[in-house]
Amino acid sequence: MTITAPLIEDVGSTVTEQKVISKIAWRLMPLIIVCYFFAFFDRVNISFAKAALQADLGLSNTAYGFGASLFVVGYVLLEVPSNMLLYRFGARRWIARIMISWGLATAAMVFVRTEWQFYGLRFLIGAMEAGFAPGILYYLTLWFPKSHRGRMTSVFFLATAFSGIIGAPVSGLILSHLHGVHGIAGWQWLFLAGGLPCAALGFVVLLRLDDDISQAKWLSAQERGVISTQLDRQRDEIGEHSQWRALLMPGVLLLGFIYFLIQVASYGLNFWAPDLIKTAGGGNSTTVGFLTAVPYICGAISMLVVGQLSDATGERPKFVAALIFAAAIGFFAAGMFDRNVPLLVGALAVLGAGVVAAIPTFWTMPPKILAGAGAASGIALINTIGQLGGIVSPVMVGSIKDMTGSATPALYVIGGLCLFCGSLLLLAMPRGLKQNDL
């Protein structure tokens, strides 16, 4: 909803909701995008380090998948407590703490020499990052009314696409050209490049962000009032729940399960796309890196288009279902064309356009039933349940590949789960989640 009637401002210009939203977005979103870029880069760089890491540490595909998924174990265990502490101490300080600690833990991967060190550090990285993504998603609800959240959430998750578009080729270049520089392996340079900027960005967060709109001295009183009125009205419509009561809401648990299925698909793309392309004959690390960027480019375009359309119509579940059905088609096609590089990349493009865009569109749904303290814990629980998909997906694909010599059967399984997920979105949503956001 856009307010067209102007409010009086003493500088002689008009203040409208759209103008204030634009000002807030330009203040917050560039830094948030950069922070999440490195968060997502930290998750996908292990897929590029896979071959060299396995060779140096002597890891099987199952051991690699288990170690990769331990990141999610640490993340899941501390997700809800982390978001509760964010609500208590304020977003600015807590998000900064997360970035500094997880950046240093990621950079410490340079010291890994054994399988058990790999397991332990991956768990620690996940524990240190716990609460970051749901914390940001909760933070956005403190600044943007619901009619703008589709676009803002899509802009936030645009960082995941940038991580693939930019991070994938950069990862390939690092592995190809920095290997052995100063006696450091290419995969070790990769983790340094992912970790150290995170720690530095944590200090930028401390200086740049405010906890909520009431502390935004860079907005005038009139500008704060335009948005605060909208946010207060929407919170009153939803009603507040305690942090603990929100964890038991049926709608929250259903959204968590749906997000689990989406994350199984997402991790299937993130962890295994480079390996699929390389196995199909995609060339050296640099070429594989550039080809891996294709699904993320398609995902970036898709999420921006869908973000606009979902805000315009307010039909959130239908858009998520359509996107996850597209991801299913991509998984089935990737399994069929797993030995043909052009067709495989085309299948991954469809997959990326679906699953990459499904995630930000999905995250417009929890604020339809959650507000205040309940939103902080409820969003964290949904993300926690969803992130369990990051444990299941890598281990499942790795195990199936070890048993069969091919990842194709696992791609078909994930495609089937996507069909099930889309059906839940169309047929099982409670009334509060079906309501139009307009």
C-alpha positions as CSV (number, residue, x, y, z in Angstrom):
1,M,0.0,0.0,0.0
2,T,1.5,3.4,-1.0
3,I,0.4,6.6,0.8
4,T,-0.1,9.2,-1.8
5,A,-1.4,12.0,0.4
6,P,1.6,14.1,1.5
7,L,2.6,14.9,5.0
8,I,3.8,18.4,5.9
9,E,7.5,18.7,6.5
10,D,9.3,21.8,7.5
11,V,11.8,21.7,4.7
12,G,9.2,22.4,2.1
13,S,9.2,19.0,0.5
14,T,6.7,16.2,0.9
15,V,7.1,13.0,2.8
16,T,5.5,9.9,1.4
17,E,5.8,6.2,2.4
18,Q,7.6,5.4,-0.8
19,K,10.2,8.1,-0.4
20,V,10.9,7.0,3.2
21,I,11.1,3.4,2.2
22,S,13.6,4.3,-0.6
23,K,15.7,6.3,1.9
24,I,15.7,3.4,4.4
25,A,16.6,0.9,1.7
26,W,19.5,2.8,0.4
27,R,20.8,3.2,4.0
28,L,20.4,-0.4,5.1
29,M,20.3,-2.8,2.1
30,P,23.8,-2.3,0.5
31,L,25.6,-3.2,3.8
32,I,23.2,-6.1,4.5
33,I,23.7,-7.4,1.0
34,V,27.5,-7.3,1.3
35,C,27.2,-9.1,4.7
36,Y,25.0,-11.8,3.4
37,F,27.1,-12.2,0.3
38,F,30.0,-13.3,2.5
39,A,27.7,-15.5,4.6
40,F,26.6,-17.3,1.5
41,F,30.0,-17.4,0.0
42,D,31.2,-19.0,3.2
43,R,28.6,-21.8,2.6
44,V,29.4,-22.5,-1.1
45,N,33.1,-22.1,-1.1
46,I,33.5,-25.5,0.5
47,S,31.9,-27.0,-2.6
48,F,34.7,-25.4,-4.7
49,A,37.3,-26.6,-2.3
50,K,35.9,-30.1,-2.3
51,A,38.3,-31.9,-4.7
52,A,41.5,-30.3,-3.3
53,L,40.2,-30.7,0.3
54,Q,39.4,-34.4,-0.2
55,A,42.8,-35.0,-1.8
56,D,44.8,-33.2,1.0
57,L,42.8,-34.7,3.9
58,G,41.9,-38.1,2.4
59,L,38.1,-37.6,2.6
60,S,35.5,-39.8,1.0
61,N,32.4,-38.3,-0.5
62,T,30.5,-39.4,2.5
63,A,33.0,-37.9,4.9
64,Y,33.0,-34.7,2.9
65,G,29.2,-34.5,3.0
66,F,29.2,-35.2,6.7
67,G,31.8,-32.5,7.4
68,A,30.0,-30.0,5.2
69,S,26.7,-30.8,7.0
70,L,28.3,-30.3,10.5
71,F,28.2,-26.6,9.7
72,V,24.4,-26.9,9.8
73,V,24.4,-28.9,13.0
74,G,26.2,-26.1,14.9
75,Y,24.0,-23.5,13.2
76,V,20.8,-25.4,14.1
77,L,21.6,-25.9,17.7
78,L,22.2,-22.2,18.4
79,E,19.8,-20.6,16.0
80,V,16.8,-20.0,18.3
81,P,19.0,-19.0,21.3
82,S,21.0,-16.6,19.1
83,N,17.8,-14.8,17.9
84,M,16.5,-14.5,21.4
85,L,19.7,-12.9,22.4
86,L,19.5,-10.6,19.4
87,Y,16.1,-9.5,20.6
88,R,17.5,-8.8,24.0
89,F,20.8,-7.1,23.2
90,G,19.8,-5.4,19.9
91,A,20.4,-6.2,16.3
92,R,23.4,-4.0,15.7
93,R,25.6,-5.5,18.4
94,W,24.5,-9.0,17.9
95,I,24.8,-9.1,14.2
96,A,28.3,-7.6,14.5
97,R,29.3,-10.3,17.0
98,I,28.1,-13.0,14.7
99,M,30.1,-11.7,11.7
100,I,33.3,-11.2,13.6
101,S,33.3,-14.6,15.3
102,W,32.2,-16.6,12.3
103,G,34.7,-14.7,10.0
104,L,37.6,-15.6,12.3
105,A,36.4,-19.3,12.5
106,T,36.2,-19.5,8.7
107,A,39.7,-18.1,8.3
108,A,40.9,-20.7,10.8
109,M,40.2,-23.4,8.2
110,V,43.6,-22.7,6.8
111,F,45.0,-24.7,9.8
112,V,43.0,-27.8,9.2
113,R,45.2,-30.9,8.7
114,T,43.0,-33.9,9.7
115,E,39.5,-35.2,9.1
116,W,38.5,-34.5,12.8
117,Q,39.8,-31.0,12.7
118,F,37.7,-30.5,9.6
119,Y,34.6,-31.8,11.4
120,G,35.3,-29.7,14.5
121,L,35.9,-26.4,12.7
122,R,32.9,-26.8,10.4
123,F,30.7,-27.3,13.5
124,L,32.2,-24.2,15.1
125,I,31.7,-22.1,12.0
126,G,28.0,-23.0,12.0
127,A,27.7,-22.3,15.7
128,M,29.3,-18.8,15.3
129,E,27.1,-17.9,12.3
130,A,23.9,-19.1,14.0
131,G,21.2,-16.5,14.0
132,F,22.5,-14.3,11.2
133,A,20.0,-14.9,8.4
134,P,16.9,-15.1,10.7
135,G,18.2,-12.1,12.6
136,I,18.4,-10.1,9.4
137,L,15.0,-11.3,8.3
138,Y,13.5,-10.2,11.7
139,Y,15.5,-6.9,11.5
140,L,13.8,-6.2,8.1
141,T,10.3,-6.5,9.7
142,L,11.3,-3.6,12.1
143,W,11.8,-1.3,9.1
144,F,9.6,-2.3,6.2
145,P,5.8,-2.7,6.1
146,K,4.5,-5.9,4.6
147,S,3.6,-4.4,1.2
148,H,7.3,-3.8,0.7
149,R,8.8,-7.0,2.1
150,G,8.7,-9.0,-1.1
151,R,11.1,-6.6,-2.8
152,M,13.2,-6.0,0.2
153,T,13.6,-9.7,1.0
154,S,14.4,-10.4,-2.6
155,V,17.0,-7.6,-2.5
156,F,18.5,-9.2,0.6
157,F,18.6,-12.7,-0.9
158,L,20.1,-11.2,-4.1
159,A,23.4,-11.7,-2.2
160,T,23.0,-15.4,-2.6
161,A,22.8,-15.0,-6.4
162,F,25.8,-12.6,-6.3
163,S,27.7,-15.2,-4.4
164,G,27.1,-17.6,-7.3
165,I,27.6,-15.0,-10.0
166,I,30.7,-13.4,-8.5
167,G,31.8,-16.0,-5.9
168,A,31.8,-19.0,-8.2
169,P,34.2,-17.5,-10.8
170,V,36.4,-15.9,-8.1
171,S,36.6,-19.3,-6.3
172,G,37.7,-20.9,-9.5
173,L,40.4,-18.2,-10.1
174,I,41.7,-18.5,-6.5
175,L,42.0,-22.3,-6.8
176,S,43.7,-22.0,-10.1
177,H,46.1,-19.1,-9.6
178,L,46.8,-18.8,-5.8
179,H,47.6,-22.4,-5.2
180,G,51.0,-22.6,-3.6
181,V,51.5,-18.9,-3.2
182,H,53.4,-18.3,0.1
183,G,53.2,-22.1,0.7
184,I,49.4,-21.9,1.1
185,A,47.1,-24.3,-0.9
186,G,44.4,-22.8,-3.1
187,W,41.6,-24.2,-0.9
188,Q,43.2,-22.5,2.1
189,W,43.3,-19.1,0.3
190,L,39.6,-19.7,-0.5
191,F,38.7,-19.8,3.2
192,L,40.8,-16.8,4.0
193,A,39.1,-14.8,1.3
194,G,35.7,-15.8,2.8
195,G,36.5,-15.3,6.5
196,L,38.6,-12.2,7.0
197,P,36.3,-9.8,5.2
198,C,33.4,-11.0,7.4
199,A,35.3,-10.0,10.6
200,A,36.0,-6.6,9.1
201,L,32.4,-6.1,8.1
202,G,31.3,-6.8,11.7
203,F,32.9,-3.5,12.8
204,V,31.2,-1.7,9.9
205,V,27.9,-3.0,11.2
206,L,28.6,-1.5,14.6
207,L,29.1,1.9,13.1
208,R,26.4,1.9,10.4
209,L,23.2,0.1,11.6
210,D,20.6,1.1,14.1
211,D,18.5,-1.3,16.2
212,D,15.2,-0.1,14.9
213,I,13.5,2.9,13.2
214,S,13.1,4.8,16.5
215,Q,16.9,5.1,16.7
216,A,17.3,6.3,13.1
217,K,18.6,9.9,13.6
218,W,19.2,10.1,9.8
219,L,15.4,10.1,9.4
220,S,13.3,13.1,10.4
221,A,10.5,12.8,12.9
222,Q,7.9,13.0,10.1
223,E,9.7,10.2,8.1
224,R,9.9,7.9,11.2
225,G,6.2,8.6,11.8
226,V,5.1,7.5,8.3
227,I,6.7,4.1,8.7
228,S,6.2,3.6,12.4
229,T,2.4,4.1,12.0
230,Q,2.3,1.4,9.4
231,L,4.4,-1.0,11.4
232,D,2.5,-0.5,14.6
233,R,-0.9,-1.1,12.8
234,Q,0.3,-4.3,11.3
235,R,1.7,-5.6,14.6
236,D,-1.7,-4.8,16.2
237,E,-3.5,-6.8,13.5
238,I,-1.3,-9.8,14.0
239,G,-1.1,-9.7,17.7
240,E,2.1,-10.4,19.7
241,H,3.1,-13.8,21.0
242,S,5.8,-14.6,23.6
243,Q,9.0,-15.9,22.3
244,W,8.2,-19.4,23.7
245,R,4.6,-19.5,22.6
246,A,5.5,-18.7,19.0
247,L,7.6,-21.8,18.9
248,L,4.5,-24.0,19.3
249,M,2.3,-22.3,16.7
250,P,1.1,-24.9,14.1
251,G,1.6,-22.4,11.3
252,V,5.2,-21.9,12.4
253,L,5.9,-25.6,12.4
254,L,4.3,-26.1,9.0
255,L,6.4,-23.3,7.5
256,G,9.5,-24.9,9.1
257,F,8.8,-28.2,7.4
258,I,8.2,-26.5,4.0
259,Y,11.5,-24.6,4.4
260,F,13.2,-27.8,5.3
261,L,12.1,-29.2,1.9
262,I,13.2,-26.0,0.1
263,Q,16.6,-26.2,1.8
264,V,17.1,-29.8,0.7
265,A,16.8,-28.5,-2.8
266,S,18.9,-25.4,-2.2
267,Y,21.8,-27.4,-0.7
268,G,21.5,-29.9,-3.5
269,L,22.3,-27.0,-5.9
270,N,24.9,-25.2,-3.7
271,F,27.0,-28.1,-2.7
272,W,26.9,-30.3,-5.8
273,A,26.5,-28.0,-8.9
274,P,30.3,-27.6,-9.4
275,D,30.8,-31.4,-8.9
276,L,28.0,-32.2,-11.4
277,I,29.5,-29.8,-14.0
278,K,33.0,-31.1,-13.5
279,T,31.9,-34.8,-13.7
280,A,30.0,-34.0,-16.9
281,G,33.2,-32.7,-18.4
282,G,32.9,-29.0,-17.7
283,G,36.7,-28.4,-17.8
284,N,39.1,-26.9,-15.3
285,S,38.3,-25.1,-12.0
286,T,38.0,-21.7,-13.7
287,T,35.6,-22.9,-16.4
288,V,33.5,-24.8,-13.8
289,G,33.4,-21.7,-11.7
290,F,32.0,-19.6,-14.6
291,L,29.4,-22.3,-15.6
292,T,28.3,-22.6,-12.0
293,A,27.4,-18.9,-12.0
294,V,24.7,-19.5,-14.6
295,P,22.0,-20.9,-12.2
296,Y,22.6,-18.0,-9.9
297,I,22.3,-15.4,-12.6
298,C,18.9,-16.9,-13.5
299,G,18.0,-17.0,-9.8
300,A,18.9,-13.3,-9.4
301,I,16.6,-12.3,-12.4
302,S,13.8,-14.6,-11.1
303,M,13.9,-13.3,-7.5
304,L,13.7,-9.7,-8.6
305,V,10.8,-10.3,-11.0
306,V,8.9,-12.5,-8.5
307,G,9.6,-10.0,-5.7
308,Q,7.8,-7.3,-7.6
309,L,5.0,-9.6,-8.7
310,S,4.3,-11.0,-5.2
311,D,4.2,-7.5,-3.7
312,A,1.8,-6.4,-6.5
313,T,-0.6,-9.3,-5.9
314,G,0.1,-10.3,-2.3
315,E,-0.3,-14.0,-3.3
316,R,2.8,-15.3,-1.5
317,P,2.2,-19.2,-1.3
318,K,1.2,-19.5,-5.0
319,F,4.4,-17.9,-6.1
320,V,6.6,-20.0,-3.8
321,A,4.8,-23.2,-5.1
322,A,5.3,-22.2,-8.8
323,L,9.0,-21.6,-8.1
324,I,9.6,-24.9,-6.3
325,F,7.8,-26.8,-9.1
326,A,10.3,-25.1,-11.5
327,A,13.1,-26.4,-9.3
328,A,11.7,-29.9,-9.5
329,I,11.8,-29.7,-13.3
330,G,15.4,-28.6,-13.1
331,F,16.4,-31.5,-10.8
332,F,14.8,-34.1,-13.1
333,A,16.4,-32.5,-16.1
334,A,19.8,-32.4,-14.4
335,G,19.6,-36.1,-13.7
336,M,18.6,-36.9,-17.3
337,F,21.4,-34.8,-18.9
338,D,24.2,-35.4,-16.3
339,R,26.7,-36.3,-19.1
340,N,25.9,-33.4,-21.4
341,V,27.4,-30.1,-20.2
342,P,25.2,-27.6,-22.2
343,L,22.0,-29.4,-21.3
344,L,23.1,-29.9,-17.7
345,V,23.8,-26.2,-17.4
346,G,20.4,-25.4,-18.9
347,A,18.8,-27.7,-16.4
348,L,20.7,-26.0,-13.5
349,A,19.6,-22.6,-14.9
350,V,15.9,-23.7,-14.5
351,L,16.7,-25.1,-11.1
352,G,18.4,-21.9,-10.0
353,A,15.6,-19.7,-11.3
354,G,13.2,-21.8,-9.1
355,V,15.0,-22.6,-5.9
356,V,17.1,-19.4,-5.5
357,A,14.0,-17.2,-6.0
358,A,11.7,-19.5,-3.8
359,I,13.7,-18.7,-0.7
360,P,13.1,-14.9,-0.5
361,T,9.5,-15.3,-1.5
362,F,9.0,-17.9,1.2
363,W,10.3,-15.4,3.8
364,T,7.5,-13.0,3.1
365,M,5.1,-15.5,4.7
366,P,6.2,-15.8,8.4
367,P,5.6,-12.1,9.2
368,K,1.9,-12.8,8.2
369,I,1.5,-14.6,11.5
370,L,4.4,-13.4,13.7
371,A,5.2,-10.0,15.2
372,G,7.4,-8.6,18.0
373,A,9.2,-11.0,20.3
374,G,7.4,-13.9,18.8
375,A,8.7,-13.0,15.4
376,A,12.3,-13.2,16.6
377,S,12.0,-16.7,18.0
378,G,9.4,-17.9,15.4
379,I,11.5,-16.9,12.4
380,A,14.6,-18.5,14.0
381,L,12.7,-21.8,14.6
382,I,11.5,-21.9,11.0
383,N,15.0,-21.3,9.8
384,T,16.3,-23.9,12.2
385,I,14.0,-26.6,11.0
386,G,14.8,-25.6,7.4
387,Q,18.5,-25.8,7.9
388,L,18.2,-29.4,8.9
389,G,17.8,-29.8,5.1
390,G,21.4,-28.7,4.9
391,I,22.3,-31.8,7.0
392,V,20.1,-34.2,5.0
393,S,20.9,-33.1,1.5
394,P,24.8,-33.2,1.4
395,V,24.9,-36.5,3.3
396,M,22.2,-38.1,1.2
397,V,23.7,-37.0,-2.1
398,G,27.2,-38.0,-1.0
399,S,26.1,-41.4,0.2
400,I,24.1,-42.2,-2.9
401,K,27.0,-41.2,-5.1
402,D,29.4,-43.4,-3.1
403,M,26.9,-46.4,-3.4
404,T,25.9,-45.9,-7.0
405,G,28.8,-44.0,-8.5
406,S,26.4,-41.3,-9.7
407,A,24.5,-38.4,-8.2
408,T,21.6,-38.8,-10.6
409,P,19.3,-40.9,-8.3
410,A,19.7,-38.3,-5.6
411,L,18.7,-35.6,-8.0
412,Y,15.5,-37.5,-8.8
413,V,14.7,-37.9,-5.0
414,I,15.2,-34.1,-4.5
415,G,13.0,-33.4,-7.5
416,G,10.2,-35.5,-5.9
417,L,10.5,-33.7,-2.6
418,C,10.1,-30.4,-4.5
419,L,6.8,-31.7,-6.0
420,F,5.7,-32.6,-2.5
421,C,6.7,-29.2,-1.2
422,G,4.8,-27.3,-3.9
423,S,1.7,-29.4,-3.1
424,L,1.8,-28.4,0.6
425,L,2.0,-24.8,-0.4
426,L,-1.1,-25.0,-2.5
427,L,-3.2,-27.3,-0.4
428,A,-2.1,-27.2,3.3
429,M,-1.8,-23.5,4.2
430,P,-3.8,-22.3,7.2
431,R,-6.1,-19.2,6.7
432,G,-3.6,-16.7,8.2
433,L,-0.9,-17.7,5.6
434,K,-3.4,-17.7,2.7
435,Q,-4.5,-14.1,3.4
436,N,-3.6,-11.6,0.7
437,D,-1.0,-9.0,1.8
438,L,-2.7,-6.1,0.0
